[in-house]
Amino acid sequence: MTDISMTSEQNKSQTGKIFLRWLLYIALGLFALFYLMPLFVMITTSLKSLDEIRTGDLIALPREVTFDAWRTAWSGACTGIQCEGVQPYFWNSILIAIPAVAISTLLGAMNGYVVAQWRFRGANIIFSLMLFGCFIPFQVVLLPMARTLGIMGIAGTIPGLIFVHVIYGLGFTTLFFRNYYVSIPAELTKAAKVDGAGFFRIFWSIFLPLSLPIIVVTVIWQFTQIWNDFLFGVSFSQAGTQPVTVALNNIVNSTTGVKEYNVDMAAAIIAALPTLFVYVVAGKYFIRGLTAGSVKG
């Protein structure tokens, strides 16, 4: 009788767990649908003609799929007086993001390596000041940065935008690498010094090969921030050097002619594709890298 009672209680407990698990799945599914609904509307709208958009339902699937809006957004949409689409601005963003990500990641790795492993007087103060820089609003640095770019002679150029993003991203990249490197035993550095390895040899041969998880985190973070930036792009660029976010704003806010919502949606998706691709491909590595240096420091 006791065995039957225990079995019954176990069955009830198992049933309760299964019910709660399915309830959690349903709730998460509803949240995912709610979160993805704007993307669904953007994609379906971009595949419709203007006549269907005016007469059809917002969330309805397109009756006839057409990619005319995508072609117009890529190479024919007007961003003011020029009607060349987002294509040249897309490549501008590529030219800005890739060097800025690479330089800020490398400099952040070296800064984090120095602060975490090569202790010197004032190291904590320097790190605190760099960390403080992460919380300075974009708007505060606009005027001094514009003055600096003017003095350097790179105002309104792609190298100027690369410089801006590298400087503003150094605080974050240093923070990421410092928190990761403090989890590496200091004895490893001491042993390398005993063997005659110097500063750069230890960094290139020991620390950098161990840094793949946090490099992935930093690259994803920096690429997303730089690619999605609008304020620096609109403030420190000029015609011919503007990033894709500025071009997208000009297309969406254009008041000449008929408002082409399908073209606006297609342009927005094109502008978002690189960051979506990065997160889809490397999203799981981003979470692993974030937690890799969380044990110590």
Buried (B, 14 or more C-beta within 10 A) or exposed (E): EEEEEEEEEEEEEEEEEEEEEEEEEEEEEEEEEEEEEEEEEBBBBBBBBBEBBEEBEEEEEBEEEBEBBBBBBBEBBBBEEEBBBBBBBBEBBBBBBEBBBBBBBBBBBBBBBBBBBEEEEEBEEBBEEBBEBEEEEBEEBBEEBBEBBEEEEBBBBBBBBBBBBBBBBBBBBBBBBBBBBBBBEEEBBEEBEEEEBEBEEBBEEBBBEBBEBBBBBBBBBBBBBBBBBBBBBBBBBEEEBBBBBBBBBBBBEBEEEEEBBBBBBBBBBBBBEBBEEBBEEBEEBBEBBBEBBEEEE
